[in-house]
Amino acid sequence: MEEKEMPKTGTVVSYTKLTEPPVDFKDYSPIYLAMIRLDNGVMVLGQLADAESEEIKIGARVMATIRKWTEDGQSGIIYYGYKFKVI
């Protein structure tokens, strides 16, 4: 195995809208999840962020960005990770 940097951009291949997300993510409903083909051909599953429903479609171009995932209510720790936004 070797470490390899992946492209930050890709194309939506398929997507779904979660209106009943897991309990820890209920404040973020609805959640859009997408299968994304990165520009090097690798397929990844990612959450779409900062997009209106009419912007999300098969073939849409997306870019990886760092966004808040969730927050631990007891400790106040905020968790960040990669999501994708429509460009």
Secondary structure by P-SEA (a helix, b strand, c coil): cbbbbbbcccccccccccccccccccccccbbbbbccccccbbbbbbbcccccccccccbbbbbbbbbccccccccbbbbbbbbbcc
